[in-house]
Amino acid sequence: MKKTVLITGASSGFGLTLANQLHQQGFNVIGTSREPEKHAAKVPFKLIRLDISDDNSIRSFAAALFQHTTQLDVLVNNAGFMLTGIAEETPIELGRQQFETNFWGTVKVTNALLPYFRSQKHGQIITVSSIVGLIGPPNLSYYTASKHAVEGYFKSLRFELNPFNIQVSMVEPVWFKTNLGNHAVSATQGRIADYNTYRTQVDAATQKGMDDAEAPDAVVNTIAKLIETKAPKFSNPVGKMTGMILFLQSYLPKMFEGSILKSVAAAPVRNGARAKQGSAA
Ligand SMILES: NC(=O)c1ccc[n+]([C@@H]2O[C@H](COP(=O)([O-])OP(=O)(O)OC[C@H]3O[C@@H](n4cnc5c(N)ncnc54)[C@H](OP(=O)(O)O)[C@@H]3O)[C@@H](O)[C@H]2O)c1
């Protein structure tokens, strides 16, 4: 029998593409969205309401889930958003919201399902982290911190789940074309003039990354392969140059830092205007 796969954030981007692909391949797919009524008619899989930043929503979701299925094999923690901007200009409250979703939300959804996985003595948890869970680019301090946090959390948790035959993997994409940039949040006030030139450059570098991004297929195929693999790897970076980026960071850190500084300085600033905020993985 094909597996039952739960995908959080299945209304857009990676989650939507993955859910459609797995559904087509015959998996029993259950997706989530904060507004299922807006998307349900357009998708061929079940869509349940879930806001991972809201404890009540997670409770109602966990109670409703097993009315839709009697079996659950795989949880794909995919839901998330990106907070961009110069760290000193970003209110701490926005940083907290970034963690409430990307870190605490992911942890709480996982915790809500662990009793089920433990009791059946099998399961798989795949979490969509980011290459910025492994490296630290500018303009993305809180997003980067939230992805480092999920990386660290699951790095430890996987050993505790090993006795119950629950597999844990991370997927770490670079830039891919989804709606992450359109849904990105950044501070609208509190600009500090000292950063004006740097902000324009770093925004342009972010925009360039987004413009050069590939379609999400490689990420979706990586997750689909992990679901079919008996002993999946923990860390799975995906996308252009990931091998080179991680090699440079580990073995040639000065060159790595230099290349980040150079890419910000060289980014084409359009008419000196502030580039649109965009996805940087
Ligand atoms: N695109 C990239 O280049 C890239 C690279 C590395 C990592 N990622 C990661 O990939 C994951 C998916 O993002 P995406 O690129 O596919 O972006 P996207 O197109 O904006 O999709 C984000 C999904 O997350 C859901 N979501 C957002 N906040 C939520 C919340 N509080 N509770 C529940 N669901 C929520 C949204 O669903 P609703 O709005 O319907 O609730 C939507 O389905 C994220 O974790 C992101 O950090 C993306």
The ligand as an SDF file (V2000), in Angstrom:
LIG
                    3D

 48 52  0  0  0  0  0  0  0  0999 V2000
   11.8430   29.1300   -2.0910 N   0  0  0  0  0  0  0  0  0  0  0  0
   13.0660   29.0120   -1.6690 C   0  0  0  0  0  0  0  0  0  0  0  0
   14.0150   29.4530   -2.3370 O   0  0  0  0  0  0  0  0  0  0  0  0
   13.3510   28.3210   -0.3560 C   0  0  0  0  0  0  0  0  0  0  0  0
   14.6670   27.9600   -0.0890 C   0  0  0  0  0  0  0  0  0  0  0  0
   14.9620   27.3170    1.0970 C   0  0  0  0  0  0  0  0  0  0  0  0
   13.9540   26.9850    1.9820 C   0  0  0  0  0  0  0  0  0  0  0  0
   12.6720   27.3340    1.7170 N   0  0  0  0  0  0  0  0  0  0  0  0
   11.6390   26.9160    2.6870 C   0  0  0  0  0  0  0  0  0  0  0  0
   10.6480   26.1800    1.9970 O   0  0  0  0  0  0  0  0  0  0  0  0
    9.4430   26.1710    2.7580 C   0  0  0  0  0  0  0  0  0  0  0  0
    8.2700   26.4270    1.8240 C   0  0  0  0  0  0  0  0  0  0  0  0
    8.3740   27.7390    1.3030 O   0  0  0  0  0  0  0  0  0  0  0  0
    8.1000   28.1230   -0.2220 P   0  0  0  0  0  0  0  0  0  0  0  0
    9.3820   28.5880   -0.7750 O   0  0  0  0  0  0  0  0  0  0  0  0
    7.3570   27.0510   -0.9010 O   0  0  0  0  0  0  0  0  0  0  0  0
    7.2120   29.4450    0.0060 O   0  0  0  0  0  0  0  0  0  0  0  0
    5.6780   29.7860   -0.2800 P   0  0  0  0  0  0  0  0  0  0  0  0
    5.3830   29.5910   -1.7030 O   0  0  0  0  0  0  0  0  0  0  0  0
    5.5030   31.1370    0.3270 O   0  0  0  0  0  0  0  0  0  0  0  0
    4.8640   28.7140    0.5780 O   0  0  0  0  0  0  0  0  0  0  0  0
    4.8160   28.7850    1.9680 C   0  0  0  0  0  0  0  0  0  0  0  0
    3.7610   27.8010    2.5060 C   0  0  0  0  0  0  0  0  0  0  0  0
    3.8280   27.8480    3.9540 O   0  0  0  0  0  0  0  0  0  0  0  0
    2.5300   28.0380    4.4630 C   0  0  0  0  0  0  0  0  0  0  0  0
    2.5980   28.8370    5.7060 N   0  0  0  0  0  0  0  0  0  0  0  0
    3.2290   30.0180    5.9110 C   0  0  0  0  0  0  0  0  0  0  0  0
    3.0670   30.4120    7.1840 N   0  0  0  0  0  0  0  0  0  0  0  0
    2.3220   29.4410    7.8000 C   0  0  0  0  0  0  0  0  0  0  0  0
    1.8260   29.2710    9.1190 C   0  0  0  0  0  0  0  0  0  0  0  0
    2.0080   30.1730   10.1030 N   0  0  0  0  0  0  0  0  0  0  0  0
    1.1110   28.1540    9.3950 N   0  0  0  0  0  0  0  0  0  0  0  0
    0.8780   27.2400    8.4280 C   0  0  0  0  0  0  0  0  0  0  0  0
    1.3050   27.3410    7.1660 N   0  0  0  0  0  0  0  0  0  0  0  0
    2.0250   28.4410    6.8560 C   0  0  0  0  0  0  0  0  0  0  0  0
    1.7230   28.7330    3.3790 C   0  0  0  0  0  0  0  0  0  0  0  0
    0.3710   28.2940    3.4640 O   0  0  0  0  0  0  0  0  0  0  0  0
   -0.9230   29.2220    3.7550 P   0  0  0  0  0  0  0  0  0  0  0  0
   -0.5520   30.6510    3.4560 O   0  0  0  0  0  0  0  0  0  0  0  0
   -1.9720   28.6770    2.8380 O   0  0  0  0  0  0  0  0  0  0  0  0
   -1.2190   28.9660    5.1920 O   0  0  0  0  0  0  0  0  0  0  0  0
    2.3510   28.1690    2.1010 C   0  0  0  0  0  0  0  0  0  0  0  0
    1.6850   27.0060    1.6770 O   0  0  0  0  0  0  0  0  0  0  0  0
    9.6390   27.2340    3.8510 C   0  0  0  0  0  0  0  0  0  0  0  0
    9.9230   26.5820    5.0590 O   0  0  0  0  0  0  0  0  0  0  0  0
   10.8550   28.0330    3.3570 C   0  0  0  0  0  0  0  0  0  0  0  0
   11.5610   28.6010    4.4200 O   0  0  0  0  0  0  0  0  0  0  0  0
   12.3260   27.9900    0.5630 C   0  0  0  0  0  0  0  0  0  0  0  0
  1  2  1  0
  2  3  2  0
  2  4  1  0
  4  5  1  0
  4 48  2  0
  5  6  2  0
  6  7  1  0
  7  8  2  0
  8  9  1  0
  8 48  1  0
  9 10  1  0
  9 46  1  0
 10 11  1  0
 11 12  1  0
 11 44  1  0
 12 13  1  0
 13 14  1  0
 14 15  2  0
 14 16  1  0
 14 17  1  0
 17 18  1  0
 18 19  2  0
 18 20  1  0
 18 21  1  0
 21 22  1  0
 22 23  1  0
 23 24  1  0
 23 42  1  0
 24 25  1  0
 25 26  1  0
 25 36  1  0
 26 27  1  0
 26 35  1  0
 27 28  2  0
 28 29  1  0
 29 30  1  0
 29 35  2  0
 30 31  1  0
 30 32  2  0
 32 33  1  0
 33 34  2  0
 34 35  1  0
 36 37  1  0
 36 42  1  0
 37 38  1  0
 38 39  2  0
 38 40  1  0
 38 41  1  0
 42 43  1  0
 44 45  1  0
 44 46  1  0
 46 47  1  0
M  CHG  2   8   1  16  -1
M  END
$$$$
